[in-house]
């Protein structure tokens, strides 16, 4: 039982190569249906002006495919 485990670096590189995320981990297409029709939702604001968090959703699947928080995308 000698399975090769994919590192997070390898996983991110594969997601970039396959076109699911860009180099900043921003979602480009859905990992379920591979559609590029995505939109931002669930915006959180600080002092009613500054966006501090939001999620990207695949419109056809209605599934969250990424989250931006305090300047960084979560993989």
KALIN-V76305 format. One record per residue. N is the residue number from 1. PHI is phi in degrees with one decimal (* if undefined). NEAR is the number of other C-alpha atoms within 10 Angstrom. Layout:
BEGIN
N/PHI/NEAR  N/PHI/NEAR
END
This chain:
BEGIN
1/*/3  2/-119.5/4  3/-86.1/5  4/-88.0/6  5/-97.2/7  6/-79.0/10  7/-75.7/9  8/-62.2/10  9/-63.4/9  10/-64.9/11  11/-61.6/12  12/-63.2/19  13/-62.8/16  14/-66.1/14  15/-63.8/19  16/-67.6/18  17/-60.7/12  18/-82.6/12  19/83.0/17  20/-82.7/20  21/-137.6/23  22/-93.1/16  23/-65.3/12  24/-96.1/12  25/73.0/19  26/-72.0/19  27/-61.8/29  28/-114.4/21  29/-147.9/21  30/-70.6/25  31/-80.5/17  32/-94.6/10  33/-107.3/10  34/63.6/13  35/-80.1/15  36/-100.9/16  37/-83.0/13  38/-122.9/20  39/-148.3/14  40/-82.9/15  41/-146.1/13  42/56.0/11  43/-70.7/14  44/-116.5/15  45/-116.3/12  46/-109.9/9  47/55.9/7  48/61.1/7  49/-135.0/8  50/-89.3/10  51/-74.2/15  52/-111.7/14  53/-155.1/18  54/-164.1/18  55/-118.9/20  56/-103.9/23  57/-120.4/22  58/-78.5/24  59/-63.4/15  60/-63.4/12  61/-86.4/15  62/57.6/12  63/-120.3/15  64/-70.2/17  65/-118.4/23  66/179.1/20  67/-136.9/20  68/-107.2/20  69/-144.9/14  70/50.1/9  71/95.4/9  72/-134.5/13  73/-87.0/17  74/-95.0/14  75/-81.2/16
END
